[in-house]
Amino acid sequence: MGNEATDHDHGVDPELALKYAVQRDHGDRAQLIEGVITPASSPWAHEATVHSLRNQLSARAHELGCVIGSGYLDLPGSPNWYVPDLAVVPAAVARNAGALLPAQTLLVAEVTSKSHAETDRAIKRRRYAEYGAPLYLLVDRQQRDVTLFASPARRGYAHITGPLPYGTPLNLSAPFDLELDTSGL
């Protein structure tokens, strides 16, 4: 037995250190997915899809006293620090927050890209459920469909609507109670 010290012995939390490094050294659009630092840059086609979602949700989000953005989501106890494509969050919660928990959102949406489609389809879906995001909207640009996941639980979402092909209206449940037009995605 040696006299070797670890970072933990010196009071350094490896999870917090890694999340701090992502924020400070990799800019505003980097995320941590299962311990891997990943840039969150997007082509314009991807941004156009996010813009369409934002436009459709804006009026209802305003009525609910919410903001729509893509701020940090922390998943404590895991090597994950996400920058979702879009999240709807109560304005009072977002106003003074650096990062939020997925459970503090009303809806999280991810729009797939070729390089991260499987991450959005599987890893993020699982993690958003585990950390209590009430609604997870997956817009799959490669498959040209949308899926709404609701009722989060530790092992996944209990209710799944879809995948629905683009052009099929998608009913967003409470508190949104609106029909999402998927034809322009």
N, C-alpha and C positions, 0 to 999 in steps of 0.2 A: 504494500500500500504506500503510494507516494504521498507527497504533500502538495498535490496539484489542486489548484483552485479553478472553479468554473465560473462563468459569468453569473450564474444563479447565486453562487456563494457571495458575490459582491453586490447583490441587490439589483442586478440588471435583469429585467423581464425580456426574454428573447422575442416574444410576440410583440410587445410594445416597441422594442428597438427596431424590429423589421418594419412595422407599420409607420414608425416615425421616419425611417430612412426612405420609404416609398414617398411619403408626403414631401420631404425636404429635398431629396436628391433626384427625383424623377418627374417633377412638375405636377401640374394640376390634373393631368389626364392619364395617370398611371394607376393601375390597380394591382392587387395581390390576389392571385387565384391559386388556392391550394399551395401557398408558399412560393409561387413563381411571380416575379414582377413582370407585368404585362402592360405595354402602352395601350391606351384607350383612344387611339385616333381612328377617325372614320372617313370613308369616301363620301362624296356629296350625295350619291344615291341613298346611302344609309341615312344621312342627315335629312334628306327629303322625307323619308318615311317617319322619322322622329318628329319632324315639323308637322306632318299631317296628323299624327296622334295628338301632339300638343294643341293644335288648333281645335280638334274635336273635343278635347277635354277641358279647355280653358274656361268656358262659361260656367260649367258645372263646378269646376275646382274653385272658381271665384265665389260662387254661391255657398260653397262648403267652407269658405275661409281658408283655402289651401293655396299653396304655391306649387308650381311645376318646375322641376329642375333635374339636374344630374349631379347632385352633391354626393359627398362620401357616405357610404354605408359600411359601418364596422360590424364585424361578426366576431365578438369577443370569445376568446378560448379557442379560436381557430386561426390558421394562417391565411385569413381572407380579409380583404379591404376592397370593396367594390365601388366602381363609379358606374351606376346604371345608366342606360341610355335615357331613361326618363323615370321620374318618381313623382308621385303626388303626395304632398306632406302638409299637415296642418301648419299654417303660417306661424302660429304661436310657438310651435315646437322648433321650427326651422330658424326662427329669427336669431337666436343666440347659439346655435349649434355648429360645431366644427364638423362633426360626423354624427349620424343617426344610426339607430338600430333598424333593421328591416321591419320589426314590429311597430315602429313609430310611423310608418308610411301607411297610406290608404291603398296605394297601388304602386307596383314596380313593373316597368316594361323593359324588355331587352329586345333588340332588333339584331338578328343574326348577320354575321359577315362570313365570308368563306373561311377565314382563318380562325374564327372563334365560335362557329355554329354549334359544335358539340358541347362546348363549355356552357353556352346559354341553354341548350336543350337538356342537359343532364346535370352538370355540376351546380350551376347557379339555381336551377329549378329545385334541386334537393336542398341546397343551403338556404334559399329564401324560405322554403317551407319550414325547415328546422329552426330558423330564427324568426318565424312568425309574421312574414310579410302576408297580409290578408289576401291580396290579389297579386298574381304574377301573370302578366301578359307577355306571351312570347310571339313575336312577329318573325316568322321564318322566311327570310327573303329567298333562300335557296329552294325551299319546298313550295313557296308561294302560298303559305297558309298562316293562320293565326290560331293560338290556343290560349284559353283563359284557365288558370289554375286558381282554385279558391279553397277555403277551409284548411289552413296549414296545420300540419302535425309533425311530430319528430321524424317520421319516416316518409313524408311526402304530403302531397295535397289530396284531400278526400274527394273534392269535386273537380272534374275536368270537363271543359266545354271545348270540343275540337279534337283534332285539328280541323279547321274550317277553311275551305279554299278562299283565296282572295275573291272578293265580290259578295261573299255571304255576310249578311249583317251579324254582328256579335253583340249580344245583350250584356252590358256590364251591370253587375248586380249592385245592391246597396253598398255604399251610400250614393253611388253614381246614378243608377237607374236611368241609363241612357243606352241608345243603340249606336254602336260604333260602325261607321261605314268603312269597310275594308277594301272597297274597290279601288281607292286611290293609293293604297299602300304599295 
